[in-house]
Amino acid sequence: MINILYYKQTFVKQYAKVDVKKSTMYYIYMISAVFAGSFDPPTYGHLNIIERSREIFDEVHVVISKNSEKKGLFSAQERLEMMELITEKYDNVHVHVWEGLVVDYAKQLGAKVLVRGIRNVTDFSYEFDLSIMNRSLDSSIETVFLPTEPKYFVLKSSAIKELASFGGDLSKMVPEVVAERLYQKFKKK
């Protein structure tokens, strides 16, 4: 006898578990999602999307995009360390660095969902176009848009970095560990 605990055909990775005592096989379907970005630096807006995603999906893989063509303030390793620190309390959130197409990462992982946070219409327009391109690369991977909570609408990494360069208060924009590292970066310059 097969019992299906839950099933969402397009978004799932299948695991089988056998209950030897009852001679019953259970199929457990896990939904894994990928939330990719540069996260330079990680903000409360990013953390909000991660927290909400982890409540929807069984696993959330935060992918720090490494682009050798772009020069960020923080290296990929520094962004990884910060993101690991601010997500360490979540057992279903995993952080990785990836250089390449996020669709390829999702395929390799077996994830069927890409999560994208949007703050405004401009973000939506860009992310919508990106989702169409990703869908053309792999039609089995869906994109889910999560609008940012209103208190995070104005959080742009460029504005946060500029504020940090002047020693401004970042406490409502980034976690403390990120603020400390931002201040350290600008003291060195």
Buried (B, 14 or more C-beta within 10 A) or exposed (E): EEEEEEEEEEBBBEEEEEEEEEEEEBBBBBBBBBBBBBBBBBBBBBBBBBBBBBEEBBBBBBBBBBEEEEEBBBEBEBBBBBBBBBBEEBEBBBBBBBEEBBBEBBBEBEBBBBBBBBBEEEBBEEBBEBBEEBBEEBEEBBBBBBBBBEEBEEBEBEEBBEBBBEEBEBEEBBBEBBBEBBBEBBEEE
